[in-house]
Amino acid sequence: MELNDFGTASGFLSELDPTTLSRSQAARYDVLRGRVADAAGCSEEALRAFDIVARSSDRPRAAEATYRALRIRYRDGGVDAEEAKKRLEGLMTIRRGDETELKALCFLAQLPAQNGDYREAFEAMCSAVEAASNAQTTRFL
């Protein structure tokens, strides 16, 4: 997945039997399945997988799935910038100090920048850098 070789990732996922996985493993499996579906252009399938994980008890994976589903819904026009901002702010209050929070902060910086509000975008970028200045995610800002 991290090498963007989604064909190989899809092959590995198809070799797994999801019924034999623990709850945590199943949540990770569904996140990966959603990522592969999204990369293949199957937004609805990706959203189904992410929504399953978002309702799971695995909080870190649920937060990641919620973030990824929000990105897809925003990209595809399912939510507008204002709604995306509200959901991101809610997600960031739940997940503090992890990669999902940093990704949410980066996305939160992109939203106002797309509308020309560079001051708000810069403030969100500063928050991401303060949260984790050495993280690879913040370096992309």
Secondary structure as GFF3:
##gff-version 3
##sequence-region A 1 141
A	DSSP	alpha_helix	6	15	.	.	.	ID=ss1
A	DSSP	three_ten_helix	18	20	.	.	.	ID=ss2
A	DSSP	alpha_helix	23	39	.	.	.	ID=ss3
A	DSSP	alpha_helix	43	54	.	.	.	ID=ss4
A	DSSP	alpha_helix	59	75	.	.	.	ID=ss5
A	DSSP	alpha_helix	81	94	.	.	.	ID=ss6
A	DSSP	alpha_helix	99	114	.	.	.	ID=ss7
A	DSSP	alpha_helix	118	131	.	.	.	ID=ss8
A	DSSP	alpha_helix	136	139	.	.	.	ID=ss9
###
